[in-house]
């Protein structure tokens, strides 16, 4: 049964970072959190998104400075390489903490 | 790059490593190395042990030309650290094989009791070296299949003691398992990740 203090915790849901909360962006940030970096092709294929869809999510995270997007030459081929920033890392960690509290309040 | 990770993401990391190794190239490369070593044993030609390192040198170029255009690029850690780990793994494997060759060919200069100990437990010692090498690859390169190969390798060598049959055959059998697994994985990988037009 949800108590009053549990209800106060549930109010955290209003404070959730919607940028992180979106499933595709959450997946992208989670993968980048775990590794050093990966390119557009790898991430798009692993996430099963179309190029356009992936680009949209990538741009939103880049605008928020949660990820770095760099054009690199790897083996003389141009690649778009993504990595998570410190802000992105902190945002994901904060999101996880908030979700843990919310789910705990639900019992 | 901030290396502090507050979240435990080992499960996701393992899955990503499995994805990275699903092309089977590591299994193929190490399978060929083990096959060459098996040939050295069967032919009793320790002079050819230098050839064993050659497939290791080809692993990265194959990864770059076959896997990367299909799957894309992933870096688990900085490139320097990755290259160091890979080089260490290959050097460790080759060093172990060379140490074995040296151990089994230069026992003549050792005290009689040591010679007898090595002679009587040659395959046991070899199985230890083989198991440890494959476990090191599994740990350093985060590829769980190599834990299984380590177990299979040790069991094959023990089987060669019990049945008995030539040690080289046990080594070649292990090599065949790795190579066939590698080929199967590579074929599946090429189907799952077709080349796309730029």
Contacts between the chains, C-beta under 8 A, distances in Angstrom:
chain1	res1	chain2	res2	distance
A	30	B	9	7.1
A	30	B	12	6.3
A	31	B	12	7.0
A	31	B	16	6.9
A	33	B	5	7.0
A	33	B	7	6.4
A	33	B	9	6.2
A	34	B	5	8.0
A	34	B	9	4.3
A	34	B	12	5.0
A	34	B	13	4.8
A	34	B	16	6.4
A	35	B	13	7.5
A	35	B	16	6.4
A	35	B	74	6.1
A	35	B	75	6.5
A	35	B	76	5.2
A	35	B	77	7.9
A	36	B	1	6.7
A	36	B	75	4.2
A	36	B	76	6.1
A	36	B	77	5.2
A	36	B	78	5.9
A	37	B	74	7.7
A	37	B	75	4.9
A	38	B	72	6.9
A	38	B	73	6.3
A	38	B	74	4.3
A	38	B	75	6.9
A	39	B	72	4.8
A	39	B	73	4.1
A	39	B	74	7.6
A	40	B	72	7.2
A	41	B	71	7.4
A	41	B	72	3.3
A	41	B	73	7.4
A	42	B	71	6.0
A	42	B	72	2.9
A	42	B	73	5.8
A	42	B	74	5.1
A	43	B	72	7.2
A	44	B	72	7.7
A	45	B	71	6.7
A	45	B	72	6.3
A	45	B	193	7.1
A	46	B	16	8.0
A	46	B	19	6.6
A	74	B	68	7.8
A	74	B	73	6.1
A	75	B	64	5.4
A	75	B	68	7.4
A	79	B	73	6.0
A	81	B	73	6.9
A	83	B	1	7.1
A	86	B	2	5.1
A	89	B	2	6.4
A	89	B	4	8.0
A	89	B	5	7.8
A	92	B	7	7.0
A	93	B	6	5.0
A	93	B	7	6.1
A	96	B	7	6.1
